[in-house]
Amino acid sequence: LLNIVTWWCYWMQLLGVVIGCCSWVLLLGVVTGCCYWVLLLGVVTGCCYWVLLLGVVTGCCYLSPLVAHRSPYLHIDPLSCA
């Protein structure tokens, strides 16, 4: 999972999306952290939007926006993203 996150963040940096999602992914080391903070900060056009566009769906990033829409405070176990 870490390799996927590292690879994905590398391309996000190339695309200029350095702040928001990728910065949190590098800090937390999990995709869950990324999507969770993106939703919290309201940066909808950041991480999860690009992840879905690029087709890099690792489970958590795809489900988090849908689930969090119903339960914003729900915490998803990072292991479920592996």
C-alpha positions as CSV (number, residue, x, y, z in Angstrom):
1,L,0.0,0.0,0.0
2,L,2.9,2.4,0.9
3,N,4.4,1.8,-2.6
4,I,1.0,2.7,-4.2
5,V,0.7,5.9,-2.1
6,T,4.3,6.9,-2.9
7,W,3.8,6.3,-6.6
8,W,0.5,8.2,-6.6
9,C,1.8,11.1,-4.6
10,Y,4.8,11.4,-7.0
11,W,2.5,11.9,-10.0
12,M,0.2,14.2,-8.0
13,Q,3.3,16.4,-7.3
14,L,4.0,16.4,-11.0
15,L,0.5,17.6,-11.6
16,G,0.9,20.4,-9.1
17,V,-1.4,18.9,-6.5
18,V,1.1,19.1,-3.6
19,I,-0.9,20.8,-0.9
20,G,-3.9,19.1,0.8
21,C,-4.1,15.4,0.1
22,C,-0.6,14.4,-0.8
23,S,0.9,16.4,2.0
24,W,-1.3,14.5,4.4
25,V,-0.6,11.2,2.8
26,L,3.1,11.7,3.2
27,L,2.6,12.6,6.8
28,L,0.1,9.9,7.7
29,G,1.3,7.3,5.3
30,V,-2.3,6.1,4.6
31,V,-4.8,6.7,1.9
32,T,-7.5,6.9,4.6
33,G,-5.9,10.0,6.1
34,C,-5.8,11.6,2.7
35,C,-9.5,11.2,1.9
36,Y,-10.5,11.9,5.5
37,W,-8.7,15.3,5.6
38,V,-9.7,16.2,2.1
39,L,-13.4,15.8,3.1
40,L,-12.8,17.7,6.3
41,L,-11.0,20.6,4.6
42,G,-13.5,20.7,1.8
43,V,-10.8,20.2,-0.8
44,V,-13.1,18.2,-3.1
45,T,-11.0,18.9,-6.1
46,G,-7.9,17.6,-4.4
47,C,-6.9,14.0,-3.7
48,C,-10.1,11.9,-4.1
49,Y,-11.2,13.8,-7.2
50,W,-8.0,13.1,-9.0
51,V,-7.7,9.5,-7.7
52,L,-11.1,8.7,-9.2
53,L,-10.1,10.5,-12.4
54,L,-6.8,8.6,-12.7
55,G,-8.5,5.3,-11.9
56,V,-6.2,4.7,-8.9
57,V,-9.0,3.4,-6.7
58,T,-7.5,1.6,-3.7
59,G,-10.9,1.0,-2.0
60,C,-10.8,3.5,0.8
61,C,-10.4,6.5,-1.4
62,Y,-13.3,5.4,-3.5
63,L,-15.6,4.5,-0.6
64,S,-14.7,7.3,1.9
65,P,-16.5,10.1,0.1
66,L,-19.6,8.0,-0.3
67,V,-19.7,6.8,3.3
68,A,-18.6,10.1,4.8
69,H,-21.4,11.8,3.0
70,R,-23.7,9.9,5.3
71,S,-21.4,9.9,8.4
72,P,-18.8,12.6,8.3
73,Y,-17.3,11.5,11.6
74,L,-16.9,7.9,10.6
75,H,-13.3,6.6,10.8
76,I,-12.3,3.9,8.4
77,D,-9.7,1.4,9.4
78,P,-6.5,1.9,7.3
79,L,-6.1,-1.9,7.1
80,S,-9.3,-2.0,5.1
81,C,-7.5,-0.1,2.3
82,A,-4.8,-2.7,1.9
